[in-house]
Amino acid sequence: MGHSCNPKNVITVLSALEQILVNEGAKVETGVAVKAAMDYMYKENVLVG
């Protein structure tokens, strides 16, 4: 995938995307995507940070 596609960057992009969607008026439950990604990474033993 490339050097920049790492767990920390995935979490950062998901968080930013959630915030952009909220700022644009989308009804997004913030934190859900980040939590799902972190849960998956934990389950798969992927290091975050």
Sequence and secondary structure as in RCSB ss.txt:
>XXXX:A:sequence
MGHSCNPKNVITVLSALEQILVNEGAKVETGVAVKAAMDYMYKENVLVG
>XXXX:A:secstr
  TT SHHHHHHHHHHHHHHHHHTT    TTHHHHHHHHHHHHTT    
